[in-house]
Amino acid sequence: MAQPWLSPLLRWTRQPGLQAPPLSATLQAMDAGGVDKALLCSWYGPNGPLIDNDETAAHVAAHPDRFAGVASVDLRYPVEAVRELRRAVDDLGMVALRVVPWLWNLPPDDRRYYPLFAACVELNIPFCTQIGHTGPLCPSEPGRPIPYLDTVLLEFPDLVVVGGHVGFPWIDEVISLAMKYPNFYVDTSAYAVHRLPAGLVDYMRGPGRTRVLFGTNWPMLSAERCLKKLDELGLDEETRELFLGGNAARVFKL
């Protein structure tokens, strides 16, 4: 069963009856969309794990050529969260940490994130987060890039940050941060590419060609659905290859 907070998002994507797909369906969707390798994300929220790191790691271990794992942790217990992050990376092979601010109603400059940022730098992994408004009926303010991510990027210059879900309606803030900080990247998960904001597409065609990563938000959106109108973006061949995989391979060391 879908979590209650997820139902508005499922309605928004016209999939109110969506159930968790089996791993075989995920692989089939990847093949249909031409995806060689995908990131699988764990999820922790204020009530505990929704998808814990061991479950994610088990899926990766079953298909190591197709998946890489992204860890999550429980912000309620900062010391244990750092321990769990180190275990997820050192023992389970996770390649990044992801925390969704709206799920906690805590922007990323909250003190509870800071030990994790230091650990990410020491472990040499990116921190993935969500930027922009929320699909679920939760406050969107924690996803605003400025001042929250601006503060984090300023205080942790060695931290690599990937902002997921584009950042609408604060696209100007997103692009300004990407131009200001060399370690800040944007991914397009939760958006079919023909619905990307024009400002972000312009940035991708120019100075942002190495800074924007393709994403889906599966199972809400498949790669095939996201990429149906890719040609309409007018990307040259090199920029297209960087967007579809080259940038992610570099950032996540895949």
Residue pairs with C-beta under 8 A, 6 or more apart in sequence:
1 19
2 10
2 18
2 19
3 50
5 103
5 136
5 137
5 138
6 136
7 16
7 136
8 135
8 136
8 137
9 135
9 136
9 220
10 16
10 17
10 18
10 220
12 135
13 135
13 220
13 221
15 219
15 220
18 219
18 220
20 219
21 29
21 219
23 59
23 62
23 63
25 219
26 38
26 218
26 219
27 63
27 66
29 35
29 218
29 219
29 222
29 223
29 224
30 36
30 38
30 66
30 223
32 222
32 223
32 224
33 216
33 222
33 223
33 224
33 225
33 226
33 227
34 223
34 227
35 223
36 66
36 245
37 65
37 66
37 67
37 68
37 254
38 66
38 67
38 68
38 216
38 218
39 67
39 68
39 69
39 70
39 95
39 96
39 248
39 252
40 56
40 59
40 60
40 67
40 68
40 69
40 70
41 51
41 56
41 69
41 70
41 72
41 98
41 128
42 49
42 51
42 52
42 53
42 55
42 56
42 69
42 70
42 71
42 72
42 88
42 98
43 49
43 50
43 51
43 72
43 100
43 103
44 50
44 52
44 72
44 73
44 74
44 75
44 99
45 100
45 103
45 104
46 75
46 76
46 103
46 104
48 74
49 72
49 74
51 72
53 69
53 71
53 72
53 84
53 87
53 88
53 92
53 94
54 92
56 69
56 70
56 71
56 92
56 94
57 69
57 88
57 92
57 93
57 94
59 67
59 69
60 67
60 68
60 69
60 92
60 93
68 93
68 94
68 95
68 252
68 254
69 88
69 92
69 93
69 94
69 95
70 94
70 95
70 96
70 97
70 98
70 128
71 84
71 85
71 88
71 89
71 92
71 94
71 96
71 97
71 98
72 97
72 98
72 99
73 80
73 81
73 82
73 84
73 85
73 88
73 97
73 99
73 116
74 80
74 81
74 84
75 81
75 99
75 104
75 106
75 112
75 113
76 112
78 112
78 115
78 116
79 115
81 115
81 116
82 115
82 116
82 119
85 97
85 116
85 119
85 120
85 123
86 119
86 123
88 94
88 97
89 95
89 123
89 125
90 123
94 125
95 125
95 126
95 252
95 253
95 254
96 125
96 126
96 127
96 128
96 162
96 252
97 116
97 120
97 125
97 126
97 127
97 128
98 127
98 128
98 129
98 164
99 108
99 113
99 116
99 127
99 128
99 129
100 129
100 130
101 107
101 108
101 129
101 130
101 142
101 143
101 148
102 130
102 134
102 136
102 138
102 139
102 140
102 142
102 143
103 138
104 142
105 138
105 139
105 142
106 112
106 113
106 142
107 141
107 142
107 143
107 144
107 148
108 129
108 142
108 148
108 149
108 152
109 147
109 148
109 149
109 151
109 152
113 152
116 127
117 127
117 152
117 156
117 159
118 156
120 126
120 127
120 159
120 160
121 156
121 158
121 159
125 160
126 160
126 161
126 162
126 185
126 251
126 252
127 159
127 160
127 161
127 162
128 161
128 162
128 164
128 187
129 149
129 161
129 162
129 163
129 164
130 143
130 163
130 164
130 165
131 143
131 144
131 145
131 149
131 163
131 164
131 165
131 166
131 167
131 170
131 174
131 186
132 140
132 143
132 165
132 166
132 167
132 168
132 169
132 170
132 174
133 140
133 143
133 168
133 169
134 140
134 143
135 190
142 148
143 165
143 167
144 170
144 173
145 163
145 167
145 170
145 173
145 174
145 177
146 170
146 173
146 176
146 177
149 161
149 163
149 177
149 184
150 177
150 180
152 159
152 161
153 159
153 161
153 177
153 180
153 181
153 183
153 184
154 181
157 181
157 183
158 183
159 183
160 183
160 185
160 251
161 181
161 183
161 184
161 185
162 185
162 186
162 187
162 213
162 251
163 174
163 177
163 184
163 185
163 186
163 187
164 186
164 187
164 189
164 190
164 215
165 187
165 189
165 190
165 191
165 217
166 174
166 186
166 187
166 188
166 190
166 191
166 196
166 197
166 200
167 173
167 174
167 186
167 200
168 197
171 197
171 199
171 200
172 199
174 186
174 200
175 199
175 200
175 203
175 208
177 184
178 184
178 185
178 186
178 203
178 208
178 211
179 207
184 211
185 211
185 212
185 213
185 247
185 251
186 200
186 208
186 211
186 212
186 213
187 212
187 213
187 214
187 215
187 248
188 196
188 200
188 212
188 213
188 214
188 215
188 226
189 215
189 216
189 217
189 221
190 215
190 217
190 220
190 221
191 221
191 226
192 221
192 225
192 226
192 227
192 228
192 229
193 214
193 226
193 227
193 229
193 230
193 232
193 233
194 228
194 229
194 232
194 233
196 233
200 208
200 212
201 233
203 211
203 212
204 212
204 233
204 235
204 239
204 243
205 233
205 234
205 235
205 236
205 239
209 238
209 239
209 242
209 243
210 242
210 247
211 247
212 243
212 247
213 243
213 247
213 248
213 251
214 226
214 227
214 243
214 244
214 245
214 248
216 222
216 223
216 226
230 240
235 243
248 254
